[in-house]
Amino acid sequence: MTERAEPDPGLARRVGDVVAAIPPGRVLSYRDVAELAECRSARLVGTLMARNPTGADLPWWRVVTVQGTLADHLQAEARDRYREEGTPLREDDRHLVRVDMGRALWTPDSPGA
């Protein structure tokens, strides 16, 4: 059996810094976080966030798929947090909650960001 290498701690810190910077009511996709943190893949961002090696209290609900969804087991809590923050949502028959990516996507270099 092969041993899985642990991710670079600097990468985990960069991912955490990007996620921590997302303002309330806004979101980034896993792909966006990967690009901003200079990470090789969106999937690795998800893995790092799930493991949370830095121990930081990150706003995980602000990182979604490019379609604006989260894993089923996270949706109920995320929905409550989105409502508290005023995150724009879309109606969706297949998901409990779906973020309106056109209105909620955060652009880090935009004015007021």
Secondary structure, DSSP 8 states (H G I E B T S, - for coil): --------HHHHHHHHHHHHHS-TT-BEEHHHHHHHTT-S-HHHHHHHHHH-TT-----GGGEE-TTS---GGGHHHHHHHHHHHT--EE--SS-S-EE-HHHHB--TTSTT-
